[in-house]
Amino acid sequence: MIKIKSFEAKNGDAFLISFGKKKKHNIMIDMGMPSTYEDSIKDDLIKLSKKRQIDLLVISHMHRDHIGGALEFIKDNGKNHDIINVNEVWHNSYRHLHFDKIEKKDDKETIEYVKNIIYQNRENYKPNGVNKISAEEGTSFAGNLLMHKYNWNSSFKENAIIVDKNIPKTIGKNINIILLSPNKKKLNVLSKEWEKELKGKKLSKNHIFDDAFEFYMQNDPILDAIISNIGASKKYNYEKLAKEEKIEKDGSITNGSSIAFIIEYRKKEKVKKILFLGDAHEDIIYENWKILNDNGYELDFELIKVSHHGGLKNSSNRLFSLIDSKRFLISTNGNSHGHPDIRTISKIITKKTDYIKEIVFNYEDIEILKKLKKDSKNLKDRYNVEVKYLEEIELWLIVQ
């Protein structure tokens, strides 16, 4: 049995995946905003900690709606793992992006410039406030992982988590993880953007650069909304909408660095697969799905967490043509960046299957869900689709 709890994370992601009837193994993927952790996740982790641990905490990338709650958790959990024991953390920070570069000593001018980036990007920034900063202050997620000595990317020998060096990750006897994103190319783009901000200097793997890099990349702009009159129409034409592809690629370099993967859960001779795409770019997912498919790997899933909250630029008909899934999970409150896009949802709806597909939302008060529910009979009779909302805290998706 697999249980997936999708927390209300505003426009972000936060998932707790538990395996087996007694939740023997647990994976946490992203933690939404700080309020997501404080209002929902913390209590669940305290309950879980009485008998279990988090085997793997994955923070897919550095946007606030994925990493914000994780920073609060790591500060709260501390070096003694006061809330719950975490066996390993996956997250790519500045220190993982050097690859073959030669480091050199940082000059004072650069250090001061980097400090200024941190001050300006902290949520509690005060222009006349603190004038010194270090990892000991616990300013960033990376800084806290270092300070509290977490097992960080240890499955990759503390190097970057990249598909190019895909080291199979197993948890217990039954769980296997297959990486789909990012690759070295995507992380190099991220690294170059940061070096451009710092005027091309080659810098050390210093605590302060991890902090500044994290805060800077949290502000990487997300420009997904594509203006249209779709929402004003009385009834959706799903076939027509499904044919509309992305006008341009997702330009967010931070989204391009998203850690995305397949989780296989084996029990005896059976295997169930679930897929978490973070905010990953469409091109890298298609490329790696194609490789798996060409090598005979069956891309059939119990559940897919749709990339980038159902955004148009991160999904395509060619992606959905390669896979089958019984459930598609969309995580968003629908208040930012034009998510989810009805054209992405239409691609899912019109994909022909001989079984009923479920499109699951983790917020009820979202306009697109209300409208789809009004068309529920047509969706089920014509397209074999059901749309569902699962409540906060009790949002458990059970895969038998």
N, C-alpha and C positions, 0 to 999 in steps of 0.2 A: 504494500500500500504506500502511496505517496500522497502527502497532504501539502497543499500550497496555500499559504496565507498571503493575500495581497492587501497590504495596508493602504489606507487612504493617505496619499503622499502629495496632495495638491496636483501640480503638473509633473510630478516626478515618479520614481519607482522605489518600492520597498517590498521585498518578498522573503518569507521564511518557508523553506522547504524541509519537510520532515519525512523520513523514510522508515517504514515498518510500523506495525501497530503500536509499538511502544516508543516510537520516535528515537530509535537507537542512534541514528545519524541525522545531522541537521546542517543545512547550508543557508546562509543569509546572503541575499543579493541586494545591494544598495540599501539605503536607509532614509531616503526621502529628505525632507527638510528637518531642521532641528525640532520643530513642533511634532513631526511624525514620530520621532524617537520618544520625546517626553510624554506625548499623549497616548501612544498606542504600543510601540515596540517594547519599551522598557518593561512594562508589566508582564508581557508575554515571555520575555527573556528571563525574568526573575522566576516565573513559574517553571520554565523549562530547565533552569539551572539546578533545581532540586535533585534531578536525576541524570541530566544530560548536559552536553556541551555544544558549542558551535564548532563543527569540524572544519568549516571553511567559511570565511567572510570575504565576499567579493565586492569591491567597490569599482564599478565598471569604468567610471571616468570622473572628471573633476567638476562637472556642473553642479551647482548648489542643490538642485532638486534630487541629486543622487548621493552626494557626499556630505551634505549639511548635517543630517541626523547621525551619520557615522562619526563625525568629529565629536559631537556631544557624547556619543556612546563611549568612544575610546577614552575621552577625558574622565567620564564617569566610572568606567570599568577599571581604569588605573593599572598599575603594574602588577597588582595582585589579582586581577580579574574578578573584582568585587561583585559585578552583576552576573557574569557567566564566563566560564573558561572558553577562550577562543584558540583553537589549535593552530590555525594558519590564516593569514590575510593575503589576498591577491589585490594588488593595486599598483599601477605604474606611476611613478613620480619622476621628478627631474633627474634624480640620481641614476635612473635606469635607462636614460636616453643617450648616454655618451657613445656607446658602441665603440668605434675605433678611434675616437678623438684623443688628441694629446692635451692634457690639462696644463694650465699654468696658474701661477699665483694671482689672486684677485687683488686689484688695486683699491685704495681707499675710496676713490671717486665712485667706482662701481658698487662697492658695498653700500655706500650712502644712497645711491640710486635705487638699489634693490630694497633697502629699508623703506624708502618712500613708497615703493609699489605696494609693500605689505600694508603700511599705514592706510593708504588710500583705498585699499580693497577690503579691509576688514569691516565686518558689519558694525562693530562697535568703535569705529574710527573716530578719534577726537583730535582735531588739528593741533591743539595745545596740550595734548596728553602725553603718554609715554614716549620717551625719546631713546629708549634702548629696546632691542628685541632679540630674542634667541629662541632656540627650540625649547628651552626650559620653561618658557612662558606658555607652552602648549597652544600656540596660535593656529597650527595647521594639523590636518589629519596625519600627514607624513611625519611632522615633528613629534606628534604624540606616539606614533608607532615606534619611532626611534627611541624616544625618551623612556617608554615603558617596555622596550625590548621584546616586541611581538615577533613571532615567526612570520617574516614578511617576504613573500615570494620565495619561500624556502624550497618549494618543489622545483623552482627554476634556478636554484643555487644563488638566490638573491639577485638575479638578473631580471631583465624585462620579461614580462609575459607576452610572448609573441608566437604566432602560428608557425613562423619559420623554424622555431626550435621547440615544436610541440612535444612536450614530455607528458606521456599519459598520466593523468592524475586519478588515482583510485582512493576511495574512501571505504574502509571496511572491505568486505569480500564482494559486495554486490554493486557498488557504485563506480562508474567510470565517466570521466569528463573529456570531451573532444572539443578543442578550441577551434573557433571560426574567425576570430578577430581579437586584437589587431595584428598586423604584420609589421615588419621592419620599415616598410615604405611609409605606412601611416604614422608611425611614431617618429620617423625622421622629419616629416612635415611639422609635427608638433614641436620637435626640438628646434628646427630652423626658425619657427615663428618666435620662440622664446629668445633665441640668440639675436634675432633681428631687433627685438625690443631692447636688448642689452647691447646694441650697437655692434654685434658680431663678435663679442669677446668670448674666448673659451674659458669656461669657469670650472671651479672645483665642485665635487660632490659635497657641498657644504650645507649644513642645516638651513641656513638662511635662504639659500637658493631654492631648496625644496618648498619652503614656506611661500616665498614670493611667486614662484612658478604656479603653485596651487591656486593662490588667490587671483593671480592674473588670468589664468585659464578659466576660472569660474565665471569671468565676465566675457568670455568668448561669445560674440553675438549669435543669437539664434533667429534667423529670418525665414521662417517656414511658411507663414501665412500667405496664401495666394488669393488675391481678391477675386471674388466671383459672386454670382447671384444664385448659387445653388440652394442656399438655405432658404431663399424666398419662394422657391417652387412649392406647389401644393403636394406633389408626389414625386418621389425619386424614380428616375429611369436608370435602374441599376446597370443594365447592359451598356448603355451609353456612357455612364459615369466610369464604369470599369475600364473602358478603352482609353480613357484619358490618363496619360502617363505623366511622370514628373517633368516639369518644364525645365528644371535645372537640377543638378546634384545638390545634396546637402553640403553646404560650404563650411560647416562648422568643423574645424580641425580637432576640437575636443571630442565631438561626437565620433569622429574618425578613429579616435584612440580607444573607443569602447571595447571592453572585454565581452565577447559573446561566445556562447558555447552550447553544446548538446550535453545533457545529462542522461546517461543510460543507467537504468536500475534493473538488475538481473535477479530473478528469483527462479531457482531451478533451471528449466530450459526456456523460460519466457523472459523477454526483455521489453521494458517500457521506456520510451524516450520522450523527454521534454526539452524544449528549446528556449533559451533566454537570449534575446538579441540586444539588450541594452538600448543604446541609441546608434547602433552601428550603421555604417554606410552600406548602401545597397550593393555596390560593386564588389566589395570584399566578401560579403555573404554569398552572393551569386557565384563568385569564383571558387570558393571553397565547397559550396554545395555541389557545384558541377564536378569537382574533383572526386568528392565522395560518391556521387551518383555514377560517374564513369567507372569507378572501381567496385561497383556492385553494392554499395551501401544503400540500404533502403531508407529514404527520407520520409518515413511515416511516424508521426508524433501523436502522443496523447494530448499535448498542449504546446502552443507557440505563444510566447510573449512577444507581441508585434513590436517591431523596432520603432523607436522614437514616438511612442504614444499614438501610433496610427498616423504619423505624418506622411504626406504624399511623397516627399523626396527620398524616403528610406525604404519604400516598397515598390514593387513592379509586378506586372503580369508574368514576366519571365521567372521571377522568384517563385510566385505561387504555382506556376506550372510544374515546378520540380518537386513539390512537396505535397503530402497529404497530412491533414491534422483534424482531429475531432473537435478541438477547442482552440479558440484564438482569444487571448487575454489582452485587453487594452487598459492601460493604467494611466488615467488622467482625470482631472476634474473639468476638463474642457474649457478652461479659462485663459489659456495662453497659446500663442503661436499657431492658432488654427488647428489644434489637435482635438479629437481625431478628425481626419479628413474623410468625407463620405466617399471619395473616389478610392481610397485605400480599402474602406469597408466594402465597397461594391465589388472590388476584386475578389474579396473573400466570399461574398454572397454568391457571386455568379460562377464560382469554381464548382464544376459538376462533381458530385459524389453520390454514392449509393447509400450513404448513411447521413444522419442528421448532424450538421455542424453546429457548434455553439459559439456565439460571440459573446464573451463575458466582459462586462464593465465593472470597475470597482467604485464607481460613483453612480448614484441613482438620479440625482438632480442635474442631468446633463442633457441638453436639448436634442442631440442626435439620437440618444437612446429613447427618449420619449417619442420621437417621431418614428423610429423603427418599430417600437412596440405597437403603435397604432396600425402598422402594416404587418403585424405578426402572422396573421392567417395567410396572406400572400407569400410571405417569406418562407413559411413552413411548407405550404402546398406546392409552390412553384420551384423553390430553390433548396429545400431541405435544410433550412436554417432556423435556429432559435436564438433570440437575443435575451440575455439575462443580466441582472444586477445582483451582486453578492454583497452583503452588508459588511461594514467595517467591524473589526474584531472577530466576528463570526464568519468572515469570508474564507471559507475552507473549500477548496476544490479537491475532491477525492478521486483519485485514479485507482480503480480496482485492479 
